């Protein structure tokens, strides 16, 4: 029966065959996840900054921003680095060894974005209450976030925000 239909609908068969050939000629679509070899399924990041004064930066991240000290790293009995945690985010800082010079500027051309599930306005007020300085009050952004920014003691810029709720 299939043979009879093929003979009767020869034009339809030719159209189907042409369509199949055209479909096969097109490159296959791949997801961005598969397209990036090895890195397309990233799930976490742990940035590490070199700081001028480890004690001052530790106090800033712990006491002003509210990160918890997760681990400290020592060498010859001296603390050289600290890992902080807040929610699912780990952030590490390490004391500069000054091998690249004491005048090396840090934080230039760099900004770290943090998404929080907390009330971003209350978070900003808490930072200010604990002695931190924010660059301006939280604002609603056209890209759907409410956020604010600050700069750490070494010049690293950070933005903290939360997605805006849709009405």
Beta strands, then each sheet from edge to edge (+ up, - down):
strand 1: 48-51
strand 2: 68-75
strand 3: 78-86
strand 4: 89-95
strand 5: 111-115
strand 6: 139-140
strand 7: 145-151
strand 8: 157-163
sheet 1: 1+ 4+ 3- 2+
sheet 2: 5+ 8+ 7- 6+
end
